[in-house]
Amino acid sequence: MFDSIIDPTVGPATTSADGRAELAPRPGSLSGLRLGLLANTKRNAEMFLEEVGKQLAEHYGVQPVLAAKKPNIVETAPEPIMAELGAQCDIVVTGVGDCGSCSASAVADGLLLEQAGIPSVVICSDAFTVSADAMADLRGAPGYRYVTTAHPVANLTPDGVRARAAQAVPQIVALLTQPVMAASA
């Protein structure tokens, strides 16, 4: 039986005059930027993000400085983790949303980081875009773009995780350096 209901939508979003969430400005280049990785507790999430960090360092000149792990998949990262990412990182990659609630939570984390002025990219598996989009809408960011990867991630072998992460890197770079909001419908 549940003791409480967890609602990752709690808390005000920082919004612009048109009511949309304010997102961080994008850097022109990733070279020399300090990278944070925020994993959830899903199987293979840490390995996936670690490989993303290696690829970004090798090919784009980022400096991986902090790898953090959320204590659970359904809530946003606790304030101490978010504060540490904010203090030490210029950009953050978070995920991997590989179920409905963790996809929604990953988007909420990404938007909180964005609103703190840190360009962020969320990674979700393609089976849970409805959950991810719903959270973006609830947080005042309809059209928020994130990286999708084929579902599932949890059952991949280490070689499969590395290959899937490498496939995601060009999209991650694009979202870190270009606007992350799709046109409003």
C-alpha positions, -999 to +999 in steps of 0.1 A: +000+000+000+012+035-008+020+058+021+020+089-001+015+100-037+045+115-053+039+144-077+070+156-096+050+186-110+049+203-076+067+236-075+065+267-096+082+269-129+100+301-138+081+315-167+084+342-193+058+369-201+040+345-224+036+319-197+062+295-211+091+281-190+123+300-194+152+279-206+189+285-204+207+302-233+227+278-255+265+279-258+280+283-293+305+255-285+309+227-259+347+229-259+360+235-223+325+233-207+321+214-175+297+184-179+274+170-153+256+137-157+224+130-137+214+094-137+183+078-123+182+044-107+172+025-139+194-003-150+221+009-175+213+046-169+247+053-153+266+033-179+247+051-207+255+085-194+291+076-186+296+066-223+279+099-234+304+118-212+333+099-227+321+107-262+315+143-255+349+147-239+367+129-268+349+145-297+336+179-284+361+189-257+339+189-227+353+183-192+333+157-173+333+169-137+303+154-119+283+122-121+253+122-098+226+096-092+191+103-080+178+082-051+147+072-070+131+074-105+098+091-097+109+123-080+130+152-092+166+151-079+169+163-043+180+200-039+215+191-027+222+172-060+207+200-081+227+226-062+259+207-067+252+203-105+244+241-106+276+250-088+300+227-107+286+223-142+281+244-173+259+217-190+241+186-179+228+154-195+201+135-175+182+103-179+177+076-189+139+077-189+131+041-196+096+040-181+067+064-178+074+079-144+111+081-148+107+098-182+084+124-167+108+129-138+138+132-161+120+160-180+112+177-148+149+175-138+160+189-171+135+218-169+146+226-133+182+227-144+173+249-175+154+273-153+185+275-130+205+287-161+221+254-170+216+240-206+205+205-202+195+175-223+171+148-212+173+112-227+142+091-228+133+059-245+109+063-274+081+043-258+075+070-232+073+102-252+037+107-241+048+108-204+078+131-212+057+155-233+030+156-206+055+166-180+069+193-203+034+206-208+027+206-171+059+225-164+051+252-189+073+240-217+051+225-244+073+215-273+103+209-251+128+188-271+147+158-257+167+129-271+149+096-276+165+063-279+149+029-288+131+012-259+143-006-238+176+005-224+175-016-193+181-049-209+210-039-232+244-055-229+274-032-221+282-032-258+246-023-267+246+005-241+279+020-256+265+018-291+232+033-282+249+062-263+272+069-292+241+071-315+226+097-292+256+120-289+250+140-321+214+148-309+227+157-275+252+181-290+225+197-311+202+202-282+230+216-260+240+242-287+206+250-304+172+261-291+153+233-273+117+244-278+097+233-308+073+258-323+040+262-304+011+244-318 
